[in-house]
C-alpha cells in the first residue's frame, strides 16, 4: 500500500502495520515520517526501539538473528533498518524478500531508503517490500509548489501572509524544506496568530544568528578550511546541537552524490544539477565541489553522518561534535584536483 506523507497520521490512528518503507532523500519528510511512526509505536506500548545501518560488510545474519531473539523487556519492538546506499546487495536482497514474505513476529520494521534509481525500483527486493508493506515516497517539493507548501504549514499554526512574502520565503530557503520548516517555526514563536506583515517576516528571516549550519555546508562545498573551522567553533560556542547541524549537512551532500552518479553515467552536468534542484549562484559552488570530491568520498560521508546521528542520540559511544568536525574538516581540505 502506498501512502502520501500527509496521509500517514490518519493511517496510524488505527494502529501500526508490520512493515513500513520510507523512500526518498527529502530530510524533513523522512524525519517527520519517522517521528510519526515512533510516536504511534509509543502510543501502542511499543517501547523498545532498535536500529541497524547497512554499511559496507554489513552482516545480514544480524537481521535473521534479531527476528529469532526475544526481548526481555517488551512484548513488541520497533526496528529501523537504514540502507543509505539503496543497494542491499545479493545477500541483502534475499534477506529483504524473506522479511517481506514472513514479517518478524511482534515487531514493526521501518526500512529507510534514499531515492532509488531505475534498477532499484525494478528490483525483486524492492517490489517485495513495497507489496508487503506501507510505502511512503518522500518527494521533494517542486519550486513552483513551495509557496503553497509554506502557506499550508503557516496555516497549521494559524498564521498567513501574502503571495509576495510567500515567494520571498521560498527564495530564501532555495527549495530546502528543512530550512523552510525552521523559518516557519521561528515565525510561530515570534508573532501571534493571524496575518503576518511582509516587513515583519523579512526582518525575522534575515535576522539570523552569527553562525548557522547552512553556512557550514557552504564552507565545506567551497573547500574553505579556515572558514569551516571558524563556523564549527562558532556553532559549538553558541550551543548548537549536533543533530541540528547534521541535517543541513545531509542536504548539502545528498545532491552531490546524485550529481556524481549522474556524471559517472555520462549525463550532462547542467541537467544533473537541475534534477538535483541546484539553481542560480549555487551551481558554481557545486561545480567546484563536484570537481574536487569523489563519489566514494561523498558516499562515505553519508554513511559517517548516519553513524554520527546514532552517536548524537546516544546509541553509539563517542563525541558527535568531534566526529562532525573531523568530517567537515576532511571534506573541506580535499584538494582541487578533478576526481571521479
Buried (B, 14 or more C-beta within 10 A) or exposed (E): EEBEBEEBEEBBEEEBBBBBBBBBBBBBBBBBBBEBBBEBBEEEEBBBBBBBBBBEEBEBEEBBEBBEEEEEEEEBBBBBBBBBBBBBBEEBBBBBBBBBEEBBEEBBBBBBBBBBBEEBEEBEBBEBBBEBBBBBBBBBBEEEEBBEBBBEBBEEBEBBBBEEBBEBBBEBBBBBBBBBBBBBEBBBEEBEEEEBEBEBBBEBBEEEEEBBBBBBBBBBBBBBBEBBBBBBEBBBEEEBEBEBBBBBBBBBBBBBBBBBBBBEEEEEBEEBBEBBBBEEEBEEBBBEBBEBBBBEBBBBBBBBBBBBBBBBEEEBEEEBBEBBBEBBBBBBEBEEEEBE
